[in-house]
Amino acid sequence: MESSPKDGKVTINQVSKNVITVAIKGEDHTLGNVVRYLLLKNKQVEFAGYNIPHPSENVLHLRVQTKQDVDSKQVLVETLETLKIICNSLEEKYKEELARFMET
């Protein structure tokens, strides 16, 4: 099943319940590495990898394979939610420290 949001930035190809491939336009190794790292920390994930097919093609391809009865799409969504929490926490800490620095 293949789907993509209206803006066309993300294309999802769920090969089977436990295998998903996602193409994300406008992203690079920064997002690819952190998502892959977080996915691999999940014991339900058997494989997580990404590639950028060509430097002139600004598209990140992410592939996730989970254990047989585990929904790879759900695992990816949960991982992205975790990343969102981490980024929000980092932003809050940065703003706090910046404000503290500016006071001195």
DSSP file (Angstrom, degrees, kcal/mol; ACC not computed):
  #  RESIDUE AA STRUCTURE BP1 BP2  ACC     N-H-->O    O-->H-N    N-H-->O    O-->H-N    TCO  KAPPA ALPHA  PHI   PSI    X-CA   Y-CA   Z-CA
    1    1 A M              0   0    0      0, 0.0    13,-2.4     0, 0.0     2,-0.4   0.000 360.0 360.0 360.0 125.5    0.0    0.0    0.0
    2    2 A E  E     +A   13   0A   0     11,-0.2     2,-0.3    13,-0.0    11,-0.2  -0.928 360.0 163.2-115.5 136.3    1.5    3.3   -1.0
    3    3 A S  E     -A   12   0A   0      9,-2.4     9,-3.7    -2,-0.4     0, 0.0  -0.981  14.0-171.6-146.4 157.6    0.3    6.7    0.2
    4    4 A S        -     0   0    0     -2,-0.3     7,-0.2     7,-0.2    -2,-0.0  -0.981  27.7-112.1-150.7 141.2    1.6   10.2    0.4
    5    5 A P    >   -     0   0    0      0, 0.0     3,-1.4     0, 0.0     5,-0.1  -0.133  41.1 -98.2 -65.0 168.1    0.3   13.4    2.1
    6    6 A K  T 3  S+     0   0    0      1,-0.3     0, 0.0     2,-0.1     0, 0.0   0.827 121.8  57.4 -59.1 -34.8   -1.0   16.3    0.1
    7    7 A D  T 3  S-     0   0    0      1,-0.1    -1,-0.3     3,-0.0     0, 0.0   0.657 100.9-134.5 -75.0 -13.3    2.2   18.3    0.3
    8    8 A G  S <  S+     0   0    0     -3,-1.4    17,-0.1     2,-0.2    -2,-0.1   0.590  70.3 120.5  75.2  10.0    4.1   15.3   -1.3
    9    9 A K  S    S+     0   0    0      1,-0.2    16,-3.2    15,-0.1     2,-0.4   0.853  71.8  41.1 -75.2 -33.6    7.0   15.5    1.2
   10   10 A V  E     - B   0  24A   0     14,-0.2     2,-0.5    -5,-0.1    14,-0.2  -0.950  61.3-172.0-121.6 132.8    6.5   11.9    2.5
   11   11 A T  E     - B   0  23A   0     12,-2.6    12,-2.8    -2,-0.4     2,-0.5  -0.992  11.4-159.9-121.7 126.9    5.7    8.8    0.5
   12   12 A I  E     -AB   3  22A   0     -9,-3.7    -9,-2.4    -2,-0.5     2,-0.5  -0.903  11.4-177.9-111.7 130.2    4.9    5.6    2.4
   13   13 A N  E     -AB   2  21A   0      8,-3.0     8,-2.4    -2,-0.5     2,-1.1  -0.888   7.6-166.5-126.3  99.8    5.2    2.2    1.0
   14   14 A Q  E     - B   0  20A   0    -13,-2.4     6,-0.2    -2,-0.5     3,-0.1  -0.753   5.1-176.5 -89.5 101.5    4.1   -0.5    3.4
   15   15 A V  E     -     0   0A   0     -2,-1.1     2,-0.3     4,-0.7    -1,-0.2   0.900  68.6 -22.7 -64.9 -44.3    5.4   -3.7    1.8
   16   16 A S  E >  S- B   0  19A   0      3,-1.7     3,-1.1    -3,-0.1    56,-0.2  -0.883  83.2 -78.9-152.7-179.3    3.9   -5.9    4.5
   17   17 A K  T 3  S+     0   0    0     -2,-0.3    55,-2.7     1,-0.3    56,-0.5   0.868 131.4  35.7 -57.3 -35.6    2.8   -5.5    8.1
   18   18 A N  T 3  S+     0   0    0     53,-0.2    48,-2.6    54,-0.1     2,-0.4   0.339 111.6  64.8-104.9   8.4    6.4   -5.7    9.3
   19   19 A V  E <   +BC  16  65A   0     -3,-1.1    -3,-1.7    46,-0.2    -4,-0.7  -0.989  55.2 167.8-133.9 127.8    8.2   -3.9    6.4
   20   20 A I  E     -BC  14  64A   0     44,-2.4    44,-2.7    -2,-0.4     2,-0.4  -0.996  16.5-162.9-137.5 142.5    7.8   -0.3    5.5
   21   21 A T  E     -BC  13  63A   0     -8,-2.4    -8,-3.0    -2,-0.4     2,-0.4  -0.995  11.2-170.1-123.7 131.7    9.8    2.0    3.2
   22   22 A V  E     -BC  12  62A   0     40,-3.1    40,-3.2    -2,-0.4     2,-0.5  -0.980   9.3-159.0-125.4 131.3    9.4    5.8    3.6
   23   23 A A  E     -BC  11  61A   0    -12,-2.8   -12,-2.6    -2,-0.4     2,-0.5  -0.946  11.4-170.0-108.3 127.5   10.7    8.4    1.2
   24   24 A I  E >   -BC  10  60A   0     36,-2.9    36,-2.7    -2,-0.5     3,-0.8  -0.964  12.2-143.8-123.2 116.9   11.1   11.9    2.7
   25   25 A K  E 3  S+ C   0  59A   0    -16,-3.2    34,-0.2    -2,-0.5     3,-0.1  -0.521  80.4  19.8 -77.6 143.5   11.9   14.9    0.4
   26   26 A G  T 3  S+     0   0    0     32,-2.9     2,-0.3     1,-0.3    -1,-0.2   0.596  97.6 110.7  79.7  11.9   14.1   17.6    1.7
   27   27 A E    <   -     0   0    0     -3,-0.8    -1,-0.3    31,-0.3     2,-0.2  -0.814  40.9-178.1-117.7 160.9   15.8   15.6    4.5
   28   28 A D    >>  -     0   0    0     -2,-0.3     4,-2.2    -3,-0.1     3,-0.5  -0.485  51.0 -52.3-136.5-156.7   19.4   14.3    4.8
   29   29 A H  H 3> S+     0   0    0      1,-0.2     4,-2.8     2,-0.2     5,-0.3   0.751 119.9  69.8 -62.2 -26.2   21.7   12.3    7.0
   30   30 A T  H 3> S+     0   0    0      1,-0.2     4,-1.3     2,-0.2    -1,-0.2   0.959 110.8  30.4 -58.5 -52.1   20.8   14.4   10.1
   31   31 A L  H <> S+     0   0    0     -3,-0.5     4,-2.4     2,-0.2     5,-0.3   0.909 118.9  56.6 -72.4 -42.5   17.3   13.0   10.3
   32   32 A G  H  X S+     0   0    0     -4,-2.2     4,-2.3     1,-0.2     5,-0.2   0.912 108.1  46.1 -57.1 -47.2   18.3    9.6    8.8
   33   33 A N  H  X S+     0   0    0     -4,-2.8     4,-2.5     1,-0.2    -1,-0.2   0.919 114.2  46.0 -64.8 -45.0   20.9    8.8   11.4
   34   34 A V  H  X S+     0   0    0     -4,-1.3     4,-2.3    -5,-0.3    -1,-0.2   0.900 114.7  46.7 -70.0 -39.3   18.9    9.8   14.4
   35   35 A V  H  X S+     0   0    0     -4,-2.4     4,-2.6     2,-0.2    -1,-0.2   0.926 113.6  48.9 -67.0 -43.5   15.8    7.9   13.3
   36   36 A R  H  X S+     0   0    0     -4,-2.3     4,-2.4    -5,-0.3    -2,-0.2   0.926 111.5  50.3 -59.5 -45.3   17.8    4.8   12.4
   37   37 A Y  H  X S+     0   0    0     -4,-2.5     4,-0.9     1,-0.2    -2,-0.2   0.934 112.8  45.3 -59.1 -48.5   19.6    5.0   15.8
   38   38 A L  H >< S+     0   0    0     -4,-2.3     3,-0.6     1,-0.2     4,-0.5   0.890 112.1  52.0 -65.9 -38.8   16.3    5.3   17.8
   39   39 A L  H >< S+     0   0    0     -4,-2.6     3,-1.6     1,-0.2     6,-0.3   0.920 106.1  54.0 -61.4 -43.6   14.7    2.5   15.7
   40   40 A L  H 3< S+     0   0    0     -4,-2.4    -1,-0.2     1,-0.3    -2,-0.2   0.678  97.9  64.5 -69.2 -16.5   17.5    0.1   16.4
   41   41 A K  T << S+     0   0    0     -4,-0.9     2,-0.5    -3,-0.6    -1,-0.3   0.664  84.8  90.6 -76.0 -16.0   17.2    0.7   20.2
   42   42 A N  S X  S-     0   0    0     -3,-1.6     3,-1.7    -4,-0.5    33,-0.0  -0.709  72.6-148.2 -83.9 123.9   13.7   -1.0   19.9
   43   43 A K  T 3  S+     0   0    0     -2,-0.5    -1,-0.1     1,-0.3    -3,-0.1   0.662  95.8  63.7 -67.5 -15.8   13.9   -4.7   20.4
   44   44 A Q  T 3  S+     0   0    0     -5,-0.1    23,-2.4    22,-0.1     2,-0.5   0.618  85.5  90.4 -80.9 -13.0   11.0   -5.3   18.0
   45   45 A V  E <   +D   66   0A   0     -3,-1.7    21,-0.3    -6,-0.3     3,-0.1  -0.744  46.5 177.0 -91.4 124.6   13.1   -3.8   15.1
   46   46 A E  E    S+     0   0A   0     19,-2.4     2,-0.3    -2,-0.5    20,-0.2   0.769  73.0  11.0 -91.9 -32.3   15.1   -6.3   13.1
   47   47 A F  E     +D   65   0A   0     18,-2.2    18,-2.9     2,-0.0     2,-0.3  -0.990  56.9 170.4-149.6 138.0   16.4   -3.9   10.5
   48   48 A A  E     +D   64   0A   0     -2,-0.3     2,-0.3    16,-0.2    16,-0.2  -0.941  20.8 143.0-146.1 125.9   16.5   -0.1   10.2
   49   49 A G  E     -D   63   0A   0     14,-2.1    14,-3.1    -2,-0.3     2,-0.3  -0.978  23.3-161.6-155.4 164.8   18.5    1.7    7.5
   50   50 A Y  E     -D   62   0A   0     -2,-0.3     2,-0.3    12,-0.2    12,-0.2  -0.966   4.5-174.2-145.2 161.5   18.4    4.7    5.2
   51   51 A N  E     -D   61   0A   0     10,-2.1    10,-3.0    -2,-0.3     3,-0.1  -0.984  24.5-139.6-151.0 161.2   20.1    5.9    2.1
   52   52 A I        -     0   0    0     -2,-0.3     8,-0.1     8,-0.2     5,-0.1  -0.949  23.1-151.8-119.4 104.0   20.2    9.0    0.0
   53   53 A P  S    S+     0   0    0      0, 0.0    -1,-0.1     0, 0.0     5,-0.1   0.801  72.2   0.6 -52.7 -39.2   20.3    7.5   -3.6
   54   54 A H    >   -     0   0    0      3,-0.5     3,-1.9     5,-0.2     5,-0.3  -0.986  64.7-124.7-153.5 139.1   22.1   10.4   -5.2
   55   55 A P  T 3  S+     0   0    0      0, 0.0    -1,-0.1     0, 0.0     0, 0.0   0.804 113.8  51.6 -55.5 -30.6   23.5   13.8   -3.9
   56   56 A S  T 3  S+     0   0    0      1,-0.1     2,-0.7     2,-0.1     0, 0.0   0.617  96.8  77.2 -83.3 -10.0   21.5   15.7   -6.5
   57   57 A E  S <  S-     0   0    0     -3,-1.9     2,-2.1     2,-0.1    -3,-0.5  -0.886  73.8-153.3-101.6 109.9   18.3   13.9   -5.4
   58   58 A N        +     0   0    0     -2,-0.7   -32,-2.9    -5,-0.1     2,-0.4  -0.385  53.9 115.7 -84.7  62.1   17.2   15.5   -2.2
   59   59 A V  E     -C   25   0A   0     -2,-2.1     2,-0.5    -5,-0.3    -5,-0.2  -0.997  51.7-151.4-136.6 133.6   15.3   12.5   -0.9
   60   60 A L  E     -C   24   0A   0    -36,-2.7   -36,-2.9    -2,-0.4     2,-0.6  -0.898  10.7-156.9-101.8 127.9   15.9   10.3    2.2
   61   61 A H  E     -CD  23  51A   0    -10,-3.0   -10,-2.1    -2,-0.5     2,-0.4  -0.937  11.3-172.5-107.9 119.9   14.8    6.6    1.9
   62   62 A L  E     -CD  22  50A   0    -40,-3.2   -40,-3.1    -2,-0.6     2,-0.4  -0.937   2.1-168.6-114.8 131.5   14.2    4.9    5.2
   63   63 A R  E     -CD  21  49A   0    -14,-3.1   -14,-2.1    -2,-0.4     2,-0.4  -0.976   3.4-174.8-124.2 134.1   13.4    1.2    5.5
   64   64 A V  E     -CD  20  48A   0    -44,-2.7   -44,-2.4    -2,-0.4     2,-0.4  -0.991   5.8-176.0-130.2 131.5   12.2   -0.5    8.7
   65   65 A Q  E     -CD  19  47A   0    -18,-2.9   -19,-2.4    -2,-0.4   -18,-2.2  -0.993  10.7-174.4-127.1 126.6   11.6   -4.2    9.3
   66   66 A T  E     - D   0  45A   0    -48,-2.6   -21,-0.2    -2,-0.4     6,-0.1  -0.563  39.7 -68.5-109.3 174.7   10.2   -5.4   12.5
   67   67 A K    >   -     0   0    0    -23,-2.4     3,-2.2    -2,-0.2    -1,-0.2  -0.220  65.2 -89.6 -60.1 159.3    9.6   -8.9   14.0
   68   68 A Q  T 3  S+     0   0    0      1,-0.3   -50,-0.1    -3,-0.1    -2,-0.1   0.776 122.2  33.9 -46.6 -48.6    6.9  -10.9   12.2
   69   69 A D  T 3  S+     0   0    0      2,-0.1     2,-0.5   -51,-0.1    -1,-0.3   0.196  96.4 101.8 -98.7  17.5    3.8   -9.8   14.1
   70   70 A V  S <  S-     0   0    0     -3,-2.2     2,-0.7   -26,-0.1    -4,-0.3  -0.874  74.6-123.2-106.9 132.1    4.8   -6.3   14.8
   71   71 A D     >  -     0   0    0     -2,-0.5     4,-2.0     1,-0.2   -53,-0.2  -0.616  17.7-161.3 -76.1 111.4    3.4   -3.4   12.8
   72   72 A S  H  > S+     0   0    0    -55,-2.7     4,-2.3    -2,-0.7    -1,-0.2   0.847  89.1  55.5 -63.7 -35.2    6.4   -1.5   11.3
   73   73 A K  H  > S+     0   0    0    -56,-0.5     4,-2.4     2,-0.2    -1,-0.2   0.917 108.3  47.9 -64.5 -42.7    4.4    1.6   10.6
   74   74 A Q  H  > S+     0   0    0      2,-0.2     4,-2.6     1,-0.2    -2,-0.2   0.899 110.6  51.5 -65.0 -40.8    3.3    1.8   14.3
   75   75 A V  H  X S+     0   0    0     -4,-2.0     4,-2.2     2,-0.2    -1,-0.2   0.910 110.7  48.8 -62.3 -41.9    6.9    1.3   15.5
   76   76 A L  H  X S+     0   0    0     -4,-2.3     4,-2.4     2,-0.2    -2,-0.2   0.917 110.8  50.0 -64.1 -43.5    8.0    4.1   13.1
   77   77 A V  H  X S+     0   0    0     -4,-2.4     4,-2.1     1,-0.2    -2,-0.2   0.928 111.7  48.2 -60.9 -45.5    5.3    6.5   14.4
   78   78 A E  H  X S+     0   0    0     -4,-2.6     4,-2.1     1,-0.2    -1,-0.2   0.888 111.2  51.1 -62.3 -39.6    6.2    5.7   18.0
   79   79 A T  H  X S+     0   0    0     -4,-2.2     4,-2.3     1,-0.2    -1,-0.2   0.905 109.6  49.2 -64.6 -42.1    9.9    6.4   17.2
   80   80 A L  H  X S+     0   0    0     -4,-2.4     4,-2.1     2,-0.2    -1,-0.2   0.850 109.1  52.9 -67.6 -33.6    9.1    9.7   15.6
   81   81 A E  H  X S+     0   0    0     -4,-2.1     4,-2.1     2,-0.2    -1,-0.2   0.903 108.7  50.4 -65.1 -41.0    7.0   10.7   18.6
   82   82 A T  H  X S+     0   0    0     -4,-2.1     4,-2.4     1,-0.2    -2,-0.2   0.919 109.8  50.3 -61.2 -43.9   10.0    9.9   20.8
   83   83 A L  H  X S+     0   0    0     -4,-2.3     4,-2.7     1,-0.2    -1,-0.2   0.888 108.0  53.3 -61.5 -39.6   12.2   12.0   18.6
   84   84 A K  H  X S+     0   0    0     -4,-2.1     4,-2.5     2,-0.2    -1,-0.2   0.911 109.1  48.7 -61.7 -43.2    9.7   14.9   18.9
   85   85 A I  H  X S+     0   0    0     -4,-2.1     4,-2.3     2,-0.2    -2,-0.2   0.917 111.9  49.2 -62.9 -44.0    9.8   14.6   22.7
   86   86 A I  H  X S+     0   0    0     -4,-2.4     4,-2.5     1,-0.2    -2,-0.2   0.926 112.3  47.7 -61.1 -46.0   13.6   14.6   22.7
   87   87 A C  H  X S+     0   0    0     -4,-2.7     4,-2.4     1,-0.2    -2,-0.2   0.897 111.6  49.9 -64.7 -41.0   13.7   17.7   20.4
   88   88 A N  H  X S+     0   0    0     -4,-2.5     4,-2.2     2,-0.2    -1,-0.2   0.903 111.7  48.7 -64.1 -40.7   11.2   19.6   22.4
   89   89 A S  H  X S+     0   0    0     -4,-2.3     4,-2.4     2,-0.2    -2,-0.2   0.917 111.5  49.5 -64.2 -43.9   13.2   18.9   25.6
   90   90 A L  H  X S+     0   0    0     -4,-2.5     4,-2.4     1,-0.2    -2,-0.2   0.905 110.4  50.7 -61.5 -42.4   16.4   20.0   24.0
   91   91 A E  H  X S+     0   0    0     -4,-2.4     4,-2.4     2,-0.2    -1,-0.2   0.912 110.3  49.5 -63.1 -43.0   14.8   23.2   22.7
   92   92 A E  H  X S+     0   0    0     -4,-2.2     4,-2.4     2,-0.2    -2,-0.2   0.935 112.3  47.1 -61.3 -47.0   13.5   24.0   26.2
   93   93 A K  H  X S+     0   0    0     -4,-2.4     4,-2.5     1,-0.2     5,-0.2   0.902 111.6  51.8 -62.6 -40.9   16.9   23.4   27.8
   94   94 A Y  H  X S+     0   0    0     -4,-2.4     4,-2.6     1,-0.2    -1,-0.2   0.933 110.7  47.4 -60.7 -46.9   18.6   25.5   25.2
   95   95 A K  H  X S+     0   0    0     -4,-2.4     4,-2.4     2,-0.2    -2,-0.2   0.889 111.8  50.9 -63.9 -39.6   16.2   28.4   25.7
   96   96 A E  H  X S+     0   0    0     -4,-2.4     4,-2.3     2,-0.2    -1,-0.2   0.941 113.6  43.8 -61.8 -48.1   16.6   28.2   29.5
   97   97 A E  H  X S+     0   0    0     -4,-2.5     4,-2.5     2,-0.2    -2,-0.2   0.866 112.3  52.7 -68.0 -36.1   20.4   28.3   29.2
   98   98 A L  H  X S+     0   0    0     -4,-2.6     4,-2.5    -5,-0.2    -1,-0.2   0.922 110.4  47.8 -64.1 -43.8   20.3   31.0   26.7
   99   99 A A  H  X S+     0   0    0     -4,-2.4     4,-1.3     2,-0.2    -2,-0.2   0.906 112.5  49.4 -62.8 -41.7   18.2   33.2   29.0
  100  100 A R  H  X S+     0   0    0     -4,-2.3     4,-0.7     1,-0.2    -2,-0.2   0.900 112.0  48.6 -63.9 -40.8   20.5   32.4   31.9
  101  101 A F  H >< S+     0   0    0     -4,-2.5     3,-0.9     1,-0.2    -2,-0.2   0.899 108.2  53.5 -65.2 -41.8   23.5   33.4   29.7
  102  102 A M  H 3< S+     0   0    0     -4,-2.5    -1,-0.2     1,-0.2    -2,-0.2   0.765 102.2  60.0 -67.4 -25.2   21.9   36.6   28.6
  103  103 A E  H 3<        0   0    0     -4,-1.3    -1,-0.2     1,-0.2    -2,-0.2   0.756 360.0 360.0 -72.7 -24.8   21.3   37.7   32.2
  104  104 A T    <<        0   0    0     -3,-0.9    -1,-0.2    -4,-0.7    -2,-0.2   0.466 360.0 360.0 -87.3 360.0   25.0   37.6   33.0
